[in-house]
Amino acid sequence: MATQLLPLNSAEQESLAYLEFHIKSLASDARGRNHHLGNTLIPARTYITEQFQAAGYEVLFQEYSFANITYANIEVELLGNEHPDEIIVIGAHYDSVIHSPGANDNASGVAAVLEIARLLNRQPLSRTVRLVAFVNEEPPFFQTEAMGSFVYAKRSAARKENIVAMFTLETIGYFSDEPGSQTYPPLVSHFYPDRGNFIAFVSNLDSRQLLQESIRIFKEQATIPAESAALPAVIPGVDWSDQWSFWQCGYPGIMITDTAIYRYPYYHTPQDTPDKIDYEKMTRVVIGVHKMIERLLL
């Protein structure tokens, strides 16, 4: 049975238009966004920078070198007015695998970060929020010290920054009401639905308190089904994004995802194109995350 949802209101329709524009802009090159083919990361970096600036932010770059190539995480910040030392990081990686346009993985996550930045920049906040586009999440950098989010988290730990929550938006745009459209890693399938019509919040066991609070708020605010799981990192998929980097440095982190390979048949393929995205349901996810973040920041 298909999930019946109320129509998007005018403000949500505006967000949908922004999200669709971002994804189509970022995922326009069949070569993908990576360092292999003429460094196709550069147009993505330029686009993200310009969009942050258009939303009224000062953009910071965390540059680092690996194998004689310079890479950059892209960051903006809203300083909290009551507890500025308490930091919430919202991030997404902007690279893709070679020969994949990377619409869902992970232009969808970057588009979400850009839209949340636009929406958050309208109000005062108690805690500090940082919105970051991370470079080099995909192989050969995945779960190495050259992974952009690891460089970022390691620097934060060295500075003794008090990151109280990290959320990574990872492949968030594909949904299906078909029975059997959702699969899971071993030992997990007995506890969750077989239709891929929900968004998932996934954490390690050490982050379960943050997970419980976040999913509670999201379910109160969002207009799309959500599931959550705090699982050992040894289960395949649990640590498959930038939250892994923050876990290595002792910070709590959550991956918000459509579950990628466990649902999305075009994962890491040339067919990961903008037409595969369910923009209406993705908008519901992004609006829900924005409202959740607002509550956590107040």
Summary of the structure (lengths in Angstrom):
residues: 298
radius of gyration: 17.5
end to end distance: 37.4
largest distance: 53.2
contacts: 1055
relative contact order: 0.18
helix: 37%
strand: 20%
